[in-house]
Amino acid sequence: MLVDIRIYTAAPGKLPAFVKIYEEKAWPLQKKYLENCLGWYATAEGELNTVVHIWGYKDMADRDARRNAMAADPEWGTYLKAMAEAGVLVKMENRLARPTGFFAEFQAAKKG
């Protein structure tokens, strides 16, 4: 499994607007194309005005295929335009991670 950890920081006071645009325009597309959302969170402590969403993929090829398909959808362009026009984002990050050997074994054992 490959995990894509995406971290977005909104301008102060703009987090609700960011979440609204995302929920209305990006969430339906990401559910359709990416499918495996492992979590979508707003920070409670630490860096404020931040959301973290985590997506799971079989491997890098699966991630690339899914993200490329989503990017080709004209509605994705509509979402990106809405975000740019709203001026709500300050910073975007993403991190790709794979489970360590012992954690993969732990997960397999839990599934029995």
VMD Tcl script that builds the backbone (N, CA, C; Angstrom):
set m [mol new atoms 336]
animate dup $m
set s [atomselect $m all]
$s set {name element resname resid chain x y z} {
  {N N MET 1 A 0.842 -1.187 0.000}
  {CA C MET 1 A 0.000 0.000 0.000}
  {C C MET 1 A 0.882 1.243 0.000}
  {N N LEU 2 A 0.400 2.257 -0.696}
  {CA C LEU 2 A 1.028 3.568 -0.723}
  {C C LEU 2 A 0.029 4.544 -0.119}
  {N N VAL 3 A 0.493 5.383 0.796}
  {CA C VAL 3 A -0.375 6.353 1.451}
  {C C VAL 3 A 0.049 7.749 1.015}
  {N N ASP 4 A -0.922 8.529 0.583}
  {CA C ASP 4 A -0.698 9.916 0.168}
  {C C ASP 4 A -1.294 10.809 1.246}
  {N N ILE 5 A -0.432 11.517 1.956}
  {CA C ILE 5 A -0.838 12.399 3.049}
  {C C ILE 5 A -0.794 13.827 2.506}
  {N N ARG 6 A -1.936 14.471 2.455}
  {CA C ARG 6 A -2.043 15.799 1.866}
  {C C ARG 6 A -2.378 16.788 2.976}
  {N N ILE 7 A -1.600 17.873 3.056}
  {CA C ILE 7 A -1.735 18.850 4.131}
  {C C ILE 7 A -1.936 20.226 3.489}
  {N N TYR 8 A -3.056 20.863 3.821}
  {CA C TYR 8 A -3.396 22.160 3.252}
  {C C TYR 8 A -3.587 23.171 4.377}
  {N N THR 9 A -2.961 24.324 4.241}
  {CA C THR 9 A -3.094 25.387 5.225}
  {C C THR 9 A -3.851 26.545 4.588}
  {N N ALA 10 A -4.933 26.942 5.233}
  {CA C ALA 10 A -5.755 28.049 4.748}
  {C C ALA 10 A -5.292 29.353 5.400}
  {N N ALA 11 A -5.602 30.452 4.751}
  {CA C ALA 11 A -5.338 31.768 5.335}
  {C C ALA 11 A -6.171 31.898 6.611}
  {N N PRO 12 A -5.688 32.680 7.584}
  {CA C PRO 12 A -6.462 32.860 8.814}
  {C C PRO 12 A -7.898 33.293 8.512}
  {N N GLY 13 A -8.837 32.608 9.141}
  {CA C GLY 13 A -10.249 32.902 8.968}
  {C C GLY 13 A -10.863 32.331 7.702}
  {N N LYS 14 A -10.065 31.669 6.871}
  {CA C LYS 14 A -10.551 31.168 5.581}
  {C C LYS 14 A -10.786 29.647 5.553}
  {N N LEU 15 A -10.526 28.968 6.661}
  {CA C LEU 15 A -10.699 27.513 6.667}
  {C C LEU 15 A -12.134 27.099 6.329}
  {N N PRO 16 A -13.158 27.737 6.898}
  {CA C PRO 16 A -14.515 27.332 6.536}
  {C C PRO 16 A -14.798 27.479 5.028}
  {N N ALA 17 A -14.295 28.532 4.410}
  {CA C ALA 17 A -14.498 28.728 2.969}
  {C C ALA 17 A -13.756 27.650 2.177}
  {N N PHE 18 A -12.532 27.323 2.606}
  {CA C PHE 18 A -11.776 26.254 1.939}
  {C C PHE 18 A -12.541 24.934 2.008}
  {N N VAL 19 A -13.009 24.574 3.194}
  {CA C VAL 19 A -13.709 23.301 3.386}
  {C C VAL 19 A -14.999 23.273 2.557}
  {N N LYS 20 A -15.717 24.393 2.511}
  {CA C LYS 20 A -16.964 24.440 1.740}
  {C C LYS 20 A -16.699 24.217 0.256}
  {N N ILE 21 A -15.735 24.909 -0.306}
  {CA C ILE 21 A -15.412 24.739 -1.725}
  {C C ILE 21 A -14.971 23.307 -1.983}
  {N N TYR 22 A -14.109 22.796 -1.111}
  {CA C TYR 22 A -13.630 21.417 -1.270}
  {C C TYR 22 A -14.802 20.436 -1.240}
  {N N GLU 23 A -15.650 20.563 -0.213}
  {CA C GLU 23 A -16.755 19.611 -0.050}
  {C C GLU 23 A -17.694 19.628 -1.258}
  {N N GLU 24 A -17.972 20.804 -1.768}
  {CA C GLU 24 A -18.915 20.931 -2.886}
  {C C GLU 24 A -18.316 20.518 -4.231}
  {N N LYS 25 A -17.049 20.826 -4.458}
  {CA C LYS 25 A -16.485 20.642 -5.794}
  {C C LYS 25 A -15.454 19.513 -5.910}
  {N N ALA 26 A -14.617 19.324 -4.907}
  {CA C ALA 26 A -13.547 18.323 -5.010}
  {C C ALA 26 A -13.946 16.974 -4.427}
  {N N TRP 27 A -14.625 16.973 -3.302}
  {CA C TRP 27 A -14.965 15.724 -2.604}
  {C C TRP 27 A -15.701 14.740 -3.512}
  {N N PRO 28 A -16.734 15.172 -4.268}
  {CA C PRO 28 A -17.407 14.201 -5.150}
  {C C PRO 28 A -16.453 13.594 -6.185}
  {N N LEU 29 A -15.552 14.391 -6.719}
  {CA C LEU 29 A -14.603 13.894 -7.718}
  {C C LEU 29 A -13.585 12.959 -7.087}
  {N N GLN 30 A -13.094 13.316 -5.925}
  {CA C GLN 30 A -12.093 12.473 -5.284}
  {C C GLN 30 A -12.690 11.146 -4.836}
  {N N LYS 31 A -13.918 11.150 -4.373}
  {CA C LYS 31 A -14.577 9.877 -4.045}
  {C C LYS 31 A -14.715 9.016 -5.299}
  {N N LYS 32 A -15.051 9.640 -6.409}
  {CA C LYS 32 A -15.247 8.923 -7.666}
  {C C LYS 32 A -13.940 8.352 -8.209}
  {N N TYR 33 A -12.893 9.156 -8.257}
  {CA C TYR 33 A -11.652 8.740 -8.907}
  {C C TYR 33 A -10.635 8.101 -7.954}
  {N N LEU 34 A -10.477 8.671 -6.773}
  {CA C LEU 34 A -9.446 8.172 -5.851}
  {C C LEU 34 A -9.970 7.038 -4.982}
  {N N GLU 35 A -11.221 7.091 -4.610}
  {CA C GLU 35 A -11.986 6.074 -3.900}
  {C C GLU 35 A -11.579 5.806 -2.459}
  {N N ASN 36 A -10.316 5.581 -2.163}
  {CA C ASN 36 A -9.909 5.054 -0.861}
  {C C ASN 36 A -9.421 6.165 0.075}
  {N N CYS 37 A -10.378 6.956 0.597}
  {CA C CYS 37 A -10.020 7.997 1.564}
  {C C CYS 37 A -9.873 7.346 2.934}
  {N N LEU 38 A -8.697 7.497 3.525}
  {CA C LEU 38 A -8.423 6.918 4.842}
  {C C LEU 38 A -8.722 7.892 5.972}
  {N N GLY 39 A -8.940 9.148 5.634}
  {CA C GLY 39 A -9.275 10.141 6.647}
  {C C GLY 39 A -9.223 11.548 6.087}
  {N N TRP 40 A -10.024 12.425 6.684}
  {CA C TRP 40 A -10.068 13.837 6.298}
  {C C TRP 40 A -10.297 14.606 7.586}
  {N N TYR 41 A -9.297 15.382 8.010}
  {CA C TYR 41 A -9.301 15.981 9.338}
  {C C TYR 41 A -8.924 17.456 9.308}
  {N N ALA 42 A -9.453 18.208 10.268}
  {CA C ALA 42 A -9.001 19.575 10.538}
  {C C ALA 42 A -8.207 19.532 11.837}
  {N N THR 43 A -7.117 20.279 11.892}
  {CA C THR 43 A -6.284 20.234 13.092}
  {C C THR 43 A -7.024 20.825 14.289}
  {N N ALA 44 A -6.800 20.216 15.438}
  {CA C ALA 44 A -7.365 20.687 16.692}
  {C C ALA 44 A -6.300 21.434 17.491}
  {N N GLU 45 A -5.049 21.048 17.301}
  {CA C GLU 45 A -3.907 21.705 17.938}
  {C C GLU 45 A -2.762 21.711 16.946}
  {N N GLY 46 A -1.753 22.495 17.227}
  {CA C GLY 46 A -0.618 22.585 16.320}
  {C C GLY 46 A -0.847 23.714 15.334}
  {N N GLU 47 A -0.387 23.528 14.097}
  {CA C GLU 47 A -0.563 24.563 13.086}
  {C C GLU 47 A -2.055 24.729 12.789}
  {N N LEU 48 A -2.560 25.927 13.042}
  {CA C LEU 48 A -3.983 26.188 12.878}
  {C C LEU 48 A -4.349 26.358 11.411}
  {N N ASN 49 A -5.641 26.344 11.137}
  {CA C ASN 49 A -6.168 26.549 9.780}
  {C C ASN 49 A -5.658 25.498 8.805}
  {N N THR 50 A -5.489 24.287 9.288}
  {CA C THR 50 A -4.899 23.221 8.490}
  {C C THR 50 A -5.838 22.020 8.416}
  {N N VAL 51 A -5.898 21.421 7.234}
  {CA C VAL 51 A -6.600 20.153 7.077}
  {C C VAL 51 A -5.608 19.127 6.559}
  {N N VAL 52 A -5.866 17.891 6.927}
  {CA C VAL 52 A -5.048 16.765 6.474}
  {C C VAL 52 A -6.003 15.727 5.913}
  {N N HIS 53 A -5.739 15.303 4.685}
  {CA C HIS 53 A -6.498 14.165 4.180}
  {C C HIS 53 A -5.530 13.120 3.679}
  {N N ILE 54 A -5.938 11.866 3.836}
  {CA C ILE 54 A -5.054 10.730 3.597}
  {C C ILE 54 A -5.763 9.771 2.648}
  {N N TRP 55 A -5.037 9.373 1.603}
  {CA C TRP 55 A -5.581 8.492 0.570}
  {C C TRP 55 A -4.703 7.263 0.439}
  {N N GLY 56 A -5.327 6.115 0.255}
  {CA C GLY 56 A -4.583 4.870 0.095}
  {C C GLY 56 A -4.644 4.374 -1.340}
  {N N TYR 57 A -3.521 3.857 -1.818}
  {CA C TYR 57 A -3.408 3.308 -3.173}
  {C C TYR 57 A -2.686 1.967 -3.107}
  {N N LYS 58 A -2.904 1.143 -4.124}
  {CA C LYS 58 A -2.186 -0.128 -4.199}
  {C C LYS 58 A -0.697 0.108 -4.335}
  {N N ASP 59 A -0.348 1.054 -5.210}
  {CA C ASP 59 A 1.057 1.362 -5.489}
  {C C ASP 59 A 1.106 2.684 -6.255}
  {N N MET 60 A 2.295 3.099 -6.682}
  {CA C MET 60 A 2.456 4.377 -7.364}
  {C C MET 60 A 1.707 4.392 -8.704}
  {N N ALA 61 A 1.685 3.284 -9.408}
  {CA C ALA 61 A 0.981 3.225 -10.688}
  {C C ALA 61 A -0.522 3.449 -10.480}
  {N N ASP 62 A -1.079 2.862 -9.429}
  {CA C ASP 62 A -2.487 3.048 -9.108}
  {C C ASP 62 A -2.752 4.514 -8.790}
  {N N ARG 63 A -1.895 5.117 -7.981}
  {CA C ARG 63 A -2.048 6.532 -7.641}
  {C C ARG 63 A -2.004 7.401 -8.888}
  {N N ASP 64 A -0.999 7.185 -9.713}
  {CA C ASP 64 A -0.846 7.996 -10.924}
  {C C ASP 64 A -2.063 7.856 -11.843}
  {N N ALA 65 A -2.542 6.651 -12.042}
  {CA C ALA 65 A -3.690 6.428 -12.926}
  {C C ALA 65 A -4.932 7.144 -12.387}
  {N N ARG 66 A -5.165 7.017 -11.102}
  {CA C ARG 66 A -6.351 7.629 -10.503}
  {C C ARG 66 A -6.280 9.155 -10.518}
  {N N ARG 67 A -5.129 9.696 -10.145}
  {CA C ARG 67 A -4.988 11.157 -10.108}
  {C C ARG 67 A -5.006 11.752 -11.516}
  {N N ASN 68 A -4.430 11.049 -12.487}
  {CA C ASN 68 A -4.467 11.541 -13.867}
  {C C ASN 68 A -5.889 11.543 -14.422}
  {N N ALA 69 A -6.658 10.506 -14.110}
  {CA C ALA 69 A -8.053 10.455 -14.549}
  {C C ALA 69 A -8.848 11.608 -13.935}
  {N N MET 70 A -8.623 11.867 -12.658}
  {CA C MET 70 A -9.324 12.963 -11.994}
  {C C MET 70 A -8.926 14.307 -12.604}
  {N N ALA 71 A -7.645 14.496 -12.841}
  {CA C ALA 71 A -7.161 15.758 -13.409}
  {C C ALA 71 A -7.726 16.009 -14.802}
  {N N ALA 72 A -8.048 14.950 -15.536}
  {CA C ALA 72 A -8.591 15.087 -16.884}
  {C C ALA 72 A -10.082 15.450 -16.882}
  {N N ASP 73 A -10.747 15.300 -15.753}
  {CA C ASP 73 A -12.164 15.634 -15.656}
  {C C ASP 73 A -12.305 17.164 -15.642}
  {N N PRO 74 A -13.111 17.739 -16.530}
  {CA C PRO 74 A -13.273 19.197 -16.561}
  {C C PRO 74 A -13.747 19.785 -15.228}
  {N N GLU 75 A -14.478 19.012 -14.452}
  {CA C GLU 75 A -14.939 19.507 -13.154}
  {C C GLU 75 A -13.786 19.744 -12.178}
  {N N TRP 76 A -12.671 19.014 -12.375}
  {CA C TRP 76 A -11.509 19.247 -11.523}
  {C C TRP 76 A -10.953 20.648 -11.797}
  {N N GLY 77 A -10.938 21.038 -13.060}
  {CA C GLY 77 A -10.509 22.393 -13.419}
  {C C GLY 77 A -11.419 23.451 -12.815}
  {N N THR 78 A -12.701 23.156 -12.753}
  {CA C THR 78 A -13.661 24.070 -12.128}
  {C C THR 78 A -13.343 24.244 -10.646}
  {N N TYR 79 A -13.018 23.139 -9.989}
  {CA C TYR 79 A -12.639 23.192 -8.574}
  {C C TYR 79 A -11.372 24.031 -8.376}
  {N N LEU 80 A -10.350 23.769 -9.176}
  {CA C LEU 80 A -9.087 24.509 -9.038}
  {C C LEU 80 A -9.294 26.006 -9.258}
  {N N LYS 81 A -10.123 26.350 -10.224}
  {CA C LYS 81 A -10.419 27.761 -10.498}
  {C C LYS 81 A -11.129 28.400 -9.307}
  {N N ALA 82 A -12.096 27.690 -8.732}
  {CA C ALA 82 A -12.828 28.215 -7.571}
  {C C ALA 82 A -11.887 28.453 -6.396}
  {N N MET 83 A -10.967 27.529 -6.173}
  {CA C MET 83 A -10.006 27.701 -5.077}
  {C C MET 83 A -9.103 28.904 -5.327}
  {N N ALA 84 A -8.618 29.043 -6.560}
  {CA C ALA 84 A -7.735 30.170 -6.888}
  {C C ALA 84 A -8.467 31.501 -6.719}
  {N N GLU 85 A -9.694 31.565 -7.198}
  {CA C GLU 85 A -10.473 32.801 -7.098}
  {C C GLU 85 A -10.795 33.160 -5.653}
  {N N ALA 86 A -11.003 32.158 -4.816}
  {CA C ALA 86 A -11.327 32.409 -3.405}
  {C C ALA 86 A -10.107 32.874 -2.611}
  {N N GLY 87 A -8.911 32.538 -3.081}
  {CA C GLY 87 A -7.692 32.959 -2.391}
  {C C GLY 87 A -7.591 32.464 -0.961}
  {N N VAL 88 A -8.009 31.233 -0.729}
  {CA C VAL 88 A -8.072 30.723 0.638}
  {C C VAL 88 A -6.817 29.967 1.075}
  {N N LEU 89 A -6.027 29.481 0.130}
  {CA C LEU 89 A -4.890 28.629 0.485}
  {C C LEU 89 A -3.588 29.413 0.639}
  {N N VAL 90 A -2.839 29.036 1.669}
  {CA C VAL 90 A -1.519 29.601 1.918}
  {C C VAL 90 A -0.435 28.610 1.535}
  {N N LYS 91 A -0.681 27.325 1.838}
  {CA C LYS 91 A 0.348 26.307 1.622}
  {C C LYS 91 A -0.299 24.963 1.349}
  {N N MET 92 A 0.340 24.201 0.447}
  {CA C MET 92 A -0.095 22.838 0.147}
  {C C MET 92 A 1.126 21.934 0.222}
  {N N GLU 93 A 0.964 20.775 0.855}
  {CA C GLU 93 A 2.039 19.785 0.949}
  {C C GLU 93 A 1.455 18.410 0.679}
  {N N ASN 94 A 2.289 17.518 0.195}
  {CA C ASN 94 A 1.883 16.122 0.220}
  {C C ASN 94 A 3.106 15.249 0.463}
  {N N ARG 95 A 2.837 14.133 1.110}
  {CA C ARG 95 A 3.878 13.167 1.460}
  {C C ARG 95 A 3.390 11.792 1.068}
  {N N LEU 96 A 4.263 11.039 0.442}
  {CA C LEU 96 A 3.948 9.655 0.102}
  {C C LEU 96 A 4.682 8.755 1.078}
  {N N ALA 97 A 3.986 7.764 1.603}
  {CA C ALA 97 A 4.575 6.869 2.595}
  {C C ALA 97 A 4.127 5.442 2.343}
  {N N ARG 98 A 4.996 4.510 2.710}
  {CA C ARG 98 A 4.677 3.081 2.639}
  {C C ARG 98 A 4.799 2.508 4.043}
  {N N PRO 99 A 3.992 1.487 4.356}
  {CA C PRO 99 A 4.099 0.888 5.686}
  {C C PRO 99 A 5.443 0.182 5.863}
  {N N THR 100 A 5.945 0.222 7.062}
  {CA C THR 100 A 7.159 -0.530 7.382}
  {C C THR 100 A 6.818 -2.021 7.413}
  {N N GLY 101 A 7.819 -2.852 7.345}
  {CA C GLY 101 A 7.605 -4.297 7.351}
  {C C GLY 101 A 6.821 -4.776 8.550}
  {N N PHE 102 A 7.191 -4.309 9.747}
  {CA C PHE 102 A 6.499 -4.797 10.942}
  {C C PHE 102 A 5.051 -4.328 10.991}
  {N N PHE 103 A 4.761 -3.140 10.448}
  {CA C PHE 103 A 3.380 -2.674 10.463}
  {C C PHE 103 A 2.545 -3.442 9.436}
  {N N ALA 104 A 3.114 -3.728 8.286}
  {CA C ALA 104 A 2.404 -4.530 7.277}
  {C C ALA 104 A 2.069 -5.904 7.860}
  {N N GLU 105 A 3.006 -6.493 8.610}
  {CA C GLU 105 A 2.741 -7.773 9.262}
  {C C GLU 105 A 1.631 -7.649 10.302}
  {N N PHE 106 A 1.649 -6.563 11.063}
  {CA C PHE 106 A 0.623 -6.287 12.072}
  {C C PHE 106 A -0.753 -6.191 11.413}
  {N N GLN 107 A -0.845 -5.453 10.301}
  {CA C GLN 107 A -2.112 -5.328 9.584}
  {C C GLN 107 A -2.602 -6.667 9.070}
  {N N ALA 108 A -1.695 -7.446 8.505}
  {CA C ALA 108 A -2.056 -8.770 7.972}
  {C C ALA 108 A -2.578 -9.675 9.100}
  {N N ALA 109 A -1.932 -9.615 10.256}
  {CA C ALA 109 A -2.341 -10.461 11.375}
  {C C ALA 109 A -3.722 -10.041 11.902}
  {N N LYS 110 A -4.013 -8.744 11.874}
  {CA C LYS 110 A -5.318 -8.259 12.324}
  {C C LYS 110 A -6.436 -8.780 11.423}
  {N N LYS 111 A -6.141 -8.913 10.137}
  {CA C LYS 111 A -7.151 -9.391 9.180}
  {C C LYS 111 A -7.368 -10.882 9.307}
  {N N GLY 112 A -6.391 -11.531 9.951}
  {CA C GLY 112 A -6.487 -12.940 10.279}
  {C C GLY 112 A -6.342 -13.856 9.157}
}
mol reanalyze $m
mol bondsrecalc $m
mol representation Tube
mol addrep $m
